[in-house]
Amino acid sequence: MEPIAVFAFNPFQENTYVIAADNGECLIIDCGCYHSYEQVKLRDYLKKNNLRPVRLLQTHCHIDHVFGNAFINEAYGLLPECHPLALGELAAIPSYAAMMGVKYQVSPQPQAFINEGDTLKLGNLSFKILFTPGHSPGSICFYNETEGYIIAGDVLFRGSIGRTDLPGGSMSTLTKSIQEKLYRLPDETIVYPGHGEPTTIGGEKRSNPFVRQA
């Protein structure tokens, strides 16, 4: 079993993360299960590895990152946790899902909110919360300083950044978030993004064509 498992789910190929602690509990971050076979794949992985999901976390609440929330709620009784500013993103989904031609089982409302400065702990895991708006108003990242990685959502990608043309997006705000929050992390920090392959902070500081080191 990998301590970090990633599943590319739904038509947007969104990365859903399962992070296992040493006590058999796990975090699910940005559950994007869309098809029933994706739900089965995730459930089978958890069962095979004797993992018990205890928290459902959101880097942000765009549709591709919350497709599986209703499933997780039904299967494990969990409610999503997000930044307070992500509530607007979540509330807007039903109005545009039909226009996009995708089915959407409405996500349950968050049970708790996560803010910058919080520390999230589970077993041997510890994450610092970084508030990184720009792609969306409520974007946050989960930084594991001990293990040297960050779950970055749609803030920073390999050779790219999150789009800023959606409601609440801002290129200047996103640039500031990346330069002042992410690019100040150690260069060897692994970035696990919301789509695509992992990268490193140092690699993006050197070569990302959209946001260079300040």
C-alpha positions, 0 to 999 in steps of 0.5 A: 500500500502506498502512503499516498494513492491517487486516482484520476477520476471523472471526465475531467481526470481530476486527482482524488487522493487517499492518504493513509496514516499509520493507525489504519485511518485515512484522509480522502482529499477532493473525491471526484468519483463520477461513474459507478465503477470509479466508486467501486474502485475507490471502495475496493482499494480502501477495503483491500488495504483495511483503511477507514476514511475519517475525514473528507477534505477539499482543496476547493469546491469546483464540480470535478473535485466534489463529484464523489462527496455524496457517495462518500457520505452515503458509504462512510458517513463523512461530510466535506471540510473546506475553507469558508470561502468555498461555500459559494463554489459549492452552492453554484454547482447545481445551476451549471452542472446541467448546462455542462451536460454532466450529472451531479449528485448534490454534495452534502454541506460541509460539517466544518471549515478549514482555515490558514494556520490550522494544523490537521493531524491524523496518526503520524500525519500532520498538515499545515493549511495554506490559503492560496486563492486565485484559481478559486476564492476558497482554495487551500493546500495541505502541506506535510512538512515532515514528509516534504509534500503538498496537496495543491489542488488546482493552484500549481501544476507541472509547467502550468497553473490553475485557470483564472477565468472561472467566477472568483478567479484572479490571475494576480491573486493566484500569482501572489499565492504561488509566489508568497506561499508555495515558492517559499517552501523547500525546493525539494517539496513534491507538489501533488496537483489536482490534475496531471503528474506531480512536480516539485517546487524547485522545478516550477520556480525554475521553469514554470512559464506562468509564474516565476519566482518573485 
